């Protein structure tokens, strides 16, 4: 769904929180649940922002991790041309769980 469509849907509710809902939906949709389209947010996100009081009770970390694994699975297929997902989250996960890939900043690096 286009961002303009999402904004129109949220404004139709007329309860004053439409801007907050749209902002949260676009923020989470464009940072955690990234796909290859740059001007769209996922339609399934719309239902999670109907009640703003419930947004803080969702397990966004677990959902983001599941989304990243799904995107990794899609990018590992033969016909895939790239990865679409939260690359910052992937890099942080690699840095945390693969210490052998970390840069050792304590030891001075010499160039010979």
N, C-alpha and C positions, 0 to 999 in steps of 0.2 A: 504494500500500500504506500502511496506517495505521502510525503510529510504533509502536504496540503490537505489530502483526504483525511488523514488522522486528525489534523487540527479542526477540520469541519465537523467530523464526528464528535469530537470532544466538546466543541462549542455548542452543538445541538442540545447538550444536556442542560445548559443554562443554570448552572449552580455556582458559578464564580471560580471554580477550580480548574477550568479547562486549560488555562495556560500552564498551570503547574503539572497537570497530567501530560500535556503534550511535551513539555520540556523534559520530564522524567522519561517518557517513552522514547523520545528522540535521543536523549543522552545515553540511556542504557542500550537502546537499539544500535547506536553508532559506535559504542565503545566495547561492550561485552559481546554482543551478538552481531558481529560484523559479517556481512556477506559481500559478494562481488559487486553489488549495485551500490552506488554511493548516494543515491537520492531516495532510497526507500527504507522503510523500517518493516520488520516482520509483522504480519497481521495478527499473529497469535499473542503479541505483546499487549494489544489493545484491551483484552479482557482482564489483564492483571492490574490495570490502572484505573478501573472503574471506582474502586473504593480506596482513597488515598490512605486511610487508616490501616489498611491491610498490607500496604507496600513494604513496610519495614518488617513484617512478619515472615516474608518469603525468604527462602534459602537461595539467595541470588548467587552465592559462591558455588553451590552445588550445581545449579543450572548452568552457570558459565563454564564450569569444568566439563559437564556433559556436552555442552555445545562445542567446546574446543575439541574434545575427543571425536565428536561426530565430524567436525571439519577436518581433523587429521585423517580420519578414515576415508573421507571423500577425496582428499588430496593425495592419498597413497594409491589410488586406482590408476590404471594404465592410461586412461584417456584424460586425466586431469592435467591442467597446465599451470596450476599454482595453488597456494594455500589462501583460504579466506577465513579469517578468524582473528581473535585478539592476539596479535603477535607479541605484544608487551607481556601479556599473561603467560604465553608460552615461554618467552625468554626468562621471565622470573621463575617459572617452574623448573626450567632446565638449570638455572643458576643455583637454585635451592637443593635440588635432588641429584645433581651430578657435580660433586665438588672437583672432580678431575678436570672439568672444563673451565673452572674459574681461573681468572688471572691472579697469579701470586704477586700482589702489590708490595708485600713486605720485603721481598728480596730485590735488591737493585738489579736492573737489567743492563747488561753491558753489550755494546755493539762491537763486534770484532771485524 
